[in-house]
């Protein structure tokens, strides 16, 4: 078996000492996969992914990125090690132009390389190129997420980590965002995704984990989990004979 891009073993994390929100969660993400983390409200999904990204204090367990231990690495150093995190909110600078947002994200690169990467992002996301001079705050919700992802991709990370990318978006823009993520994966990017919209996430994912009370309670092939009766019980509180309905 090849070494995973991300391996999380027995992660314990929380905002207050002695009060863990994440209680021994373990997952793995292999190269080129989209792995989805699902769970009911209060399951610890966002806390888990933020702990992986160095934004929530970790008190136990191990996080390995491409074999390197990053468990206690500060968040601001993660991008240099190959992990790019896109938070749910405040993931762009709304008063800056699209161009300046991308330049800021490329600040850790040499100027020539940063310029090349920005042009590559414009090729990948033509909408951004069309509006490159306007303030990012004038973008639609879907375009904002596009810019947030483009900012993360500037450094060509080993792993792209996203927290609820569809939050607050209309159905049209949800489709746009998930189509974009599918395209990025097909181009070779490895993605870890926390998402409340289970149906949309499972449609593009390879594998998925269901977190309950801060620990993985179930895992499987993404395309099979939507109709998995165990997921229906864990996630929806429904009995196995009841089909899941609506967006999760």
C-alpha positions in Angstrom: 0.0 0.0 0.0 1.3 3.4 -0.9 1.8 6.1 1.7 -1.2 8.4 2.1 -1.0 12.1 1.5 -2.8 12.6 4.9 -3.0 10.2 7.8 -4.8 11.2 11.0 -4.6 8.8 13.9 -6.5 9.1 17.1 -6.8 12.9 16.9 -8.0 14.6 20.1 -8.6 18.3 19.9 -10.7 21.2 21.4 -10.7 24.8 22.2 -10.5 24.4 26.0 -8.0 22.1 27.9 -9.7 18.9 29.1 -12.8 19.5 27.0 -12.2 17.7 23.7 -14.5 18.2 20.7 -12.6 15.8 18.5 -12.3 12.5 20.5 -9.9 10.1 18.8 -10.8 10.6 15.1 -8.8 8.7 12.4 -8.9 9.1 8.7 -6.6 8.7 5.7 -6.5 10.5 2.3 -4.6 8.9 -0.6 -3.1 10.8 -3.5 -5.6 12.1 -6.0 -8.7 11.4 -3.9 -11.5 13.5 -2.7 -12.3 12.4 0.8 -15.5 13.8 2.4 -16.1 14.2 6.1 -19.8 14.2 7.0 -21.8 14.2 10.2 -24.8 15.6 12.0 -24.7 19.1 13.5 -22.4 19.2 16.5 -20.4 16.1 15.4 -17.1 18.0 15.5 -16.5 18.1 11.7 -15.2 21.7 11.4 -13.2 21.4 14.6 -11.6 18.2 13.2 -10.6 19.8 10.0 -9.4 22.9 11.7 -7.3 20.8 14.1 -5.7 19.1 11.1 -4.9 22.6 9.7 -3.4 23.8 12.9 -6.2 26.1 14.0 -7.6 24.1 16.9 -5.3 22.9 19.8 -4.4 19.2 19.6 -4.0 17.3 22.8 -3.6 13.8 21.4 -3.0 11.7 18.3 -1.0 12.3 15.2 -1.3 14.1 11.9 1.0 13.1 9.1 1.2 15.0 5.8 3.0 12.9 3.1 4.7 11.0 6.0 5.9 14.2 7.9 4.5 14.8 11.4 2.6 18.2 11.3 0.6 17.5 14.5 1.9 20.6 16.4 2.8 22.7 13.4 1.4 26.3 13.6 -1.3 27.1 11.1 0.8 29.8 9.4 3.5 27.2 8.5 1.1 24.6 7.1 1.1 26.1 3.6 4.9 25.8 3.3 4.6 22.1 4.2 2.0 21.5 1.5 -1.4 21.9 3.2 -3.7 24.7 2.0 -6.8 25.4 4.0 -9.9 27.2 2.7 -12.1 28.3 5.7 -15.9 28.5 5.5 -15.9 32.3 6.0 -13.4 35.2 5.6 -11.5 33.3 3.0 -10.8 36.3 0.7 -10.0 40.0 1.1 -13.2 41.7 0.0 -11.7 45.2 -0.3 -8.9 44.1 -2.5 -9.1 43.3 -6.2 -9.1 39.7 -7.4 -5.6 40.3 -8.8 -4.3 41.6 -5.5 -5.9 38.7 -3.6 -4.0 36.2 -5.8 -0.8 38.2 -5.5 -1.1 38.2 -1.7 -1.6 34.4 -1.7 1.6 34.1 -3.9 3.6 36.2 -1.6 5.7 33.3 -0.4 6.8 32.5 -4.0 9.4 34.3 -6.1 7.8 37.1 -8.1 8.3 35.4 -11.5 6.8 32.1 -10.3 3.9 33.9 -8.5 3.1 35.7 -11.8 3.1 32.4 -13.7 0.9 30.7 -11.1 -1.6 33.6 -11.2 -1.9 33.3 -15.0 -2.4 29.6 -14.5 -5.3 30.3 -12.1 -6.8 32.7 -14.7 -6.7 29.8 -17.2 -8.3 27.5 -14.7 -11.0 30.0 -13.6 -11.8 32.3 -16.6 -14.4 34.2 -14.6 -11.7 35.5 -12.3 -9.7 36.8 -15.2 -12.7 38.7 -16.6 -13.1 40.6 -13.3 -9.4 40.7 -12.2 -9.5 44.4 -11.5 -12.7 44.6 -9.5 -13.0 44.3 -5.7 -13.5 40.7 -4.6 -16.3 41.9 -2.4 -18.4 42.4 -5.5 -18.3 38.8 -6.6 -21.2 36.4 -6.2 -21.0 33.7 -3.6 -19.9 31.1 -6.0 -17.2 33.3 -7.5 -15.9 34.1 -4.0 -15.4 30.4 -3.4 -13.7 30.2 -6.7 -11.3 32.9 -5.7 -10.7 31.3 -2.3 -9.8 28.0 -3.9 -7.6 29.8 -6.5 -5.8 31.5 -3.7 -5.1 28.2 -2.0 -3.9 26.6 -5.3 -1.4 29.3 -6.0 1.2 27.4 -3.9 0.4 24.0 -5.6 -0.2 22.3 -2.3 -0.1 18.5 -1.7 -3.5 18.7 -0.1 -6.4 21.1 -0.4 -8.6 21.2 2.7 -12.0 22.9 2.6 -14.5 23.6 5.3 -18.1 23.8 4.2 -17.5 25.3 0.7 -21.2 25.3 -0.2 -22.4 27.1 3.0 -24.8 29.9 2.3 -24.8 29.4 -1.5 -27.8 29.1 -3.7 -28.4 25.7 -5.5 -26.9 27.2 -8.7 -23.7 28.2 -7.0 -23.5 24.9 -5.0 -23.4 23.1 -8.4 -20.8 25.5 -9.7 -18.5 24.9 -6.6 -18.7 21.1 -6.7 -18.2 21.0 -10.4 -15.1 23.1 -9.9 -13.8 20.8 -7.2 -14.3 17.8 -9.5 -12.3 19.5 -12.2 -9.5 20.3 -9.8 -9.4 16.7 -8.6 -9.2 15.5 -12.2 -6.3 17.8 -12.7 -4.4 15.8 -10.0 -5.2 17.7 -6.8 -5.9 15.7 -3.5 -8.8 17.1 -1.5 -10.2 16.8 2.0 -13.6 18.2 2.3 -16.0 18.8 5.3 -19.5 19.4 4.0 -23.0 19.6 5.3 -24.5 19.1 1.8 -23.9 15.3 1.9 -25.6 14.6 -1.4 -23.5 17.0 -3.4 -20.3 16.0 -1.7 -20.8 12.3 -2.0 -21.5 12.8 -5.8 -17.9 14.0 -6.4 -16.1 12.2 -3.5 -14.2 8.9 -3.7 -14.5 7.9 0.0 -16.3 9.4 3.0 -16.2 9.3 6.8 -19.1 10.0 9.1 -18.2 11.7 12.3 -20.4 11.3 15.4 -19.5 12.9 18.7 -16.0 13.7 17.5 -15.0 10.3 16.3 -15.4 8.5 13.0 -18.4 6.2 13.2 -18.6 4.9 9.7 -16.7 5.0 6.4 -17.0 3.8 2.9 -17.1 4.4 -0.8 -18.7 7.8 -1.4 -21.1 6.7 -4.1 -22.5 3.9 -1.9 -22.9 5.9 1.3 -25.9 7.9 0.3 -28.1 4.8 0.4 -26.3 3.2 3.2 -28.8 2.5 6.1 -26.1 2.9 8.7 -25.5 6.4 7.5 -29.2 7.1 7.5 -29.3 6.2 11.2 -26.1 7.9 12.2 -26.8 11.1 10.2 -30.5 11.4 10.1 -31.7 9.4 13.0 -33.8 7.3 10.6 -34.4 3.5 10.8 -32.7 1.4 8.1 -35.9 0.9 6.1 -36.5 4.6 5.7 -34.8 6.2 2.7 -32.9 9.4 3.3 -34.7 12.4 2.0 -33.6 15.9 1.0 -30.2 17.4 1.5 -28.3 16.4 4.6 
